[in-house]
Amino acid sequence: MTRHTVELAYVDQGYTGPNAAEAALAHGIQLEVVKHPMARRGFVLLPKRWVVERSFAWAARFRRLARDYERLDTTHKGPHYVAFAILMCARLLNTPPPTS
């Protein structure tokens, strides 16, 4: 357990509406919806979304996280903590992360 809490979550437009807002408030999380600009056509890079997608892409490079073999959520969390700890250490040391 990290003893830290999530206070703000950036979400896409799929999470607009009262159900998502009520569920987030029940856990003490504020939702900020990242909206698409209306005037643009084609691919548009949304602010803050690239952070999440980049993190998922880095995590996907770990073979252990490629498949969901565990039955318990406590067993499933362990490899994720290790993978992201390795990624954060690599970033602190300014070296490229390992490939597997």
Secondary structure as GFF3:
##gff-version 3
##sequence-region A 1 100
A	DSSP	beta_strand	8	11	.	.	.	ID=ss1
A	DSSP	three_ten_helix	13	15	.	.	.	ID=ss2
A	DSSP	alpha_helix	18	26	.	.	.	ID=ss3
A	DSSP	beta_strand	30	33	.	.	.	ID=ss4
A	DSSP	alpha_helix	49	60	.	.	.	ID=ss5
A	DSSP	three_ten_helix	63	65	.	.	.	ID=ss6
A	DSSP	alpha_helix	73	92	.	.	.	ID=ss7
###
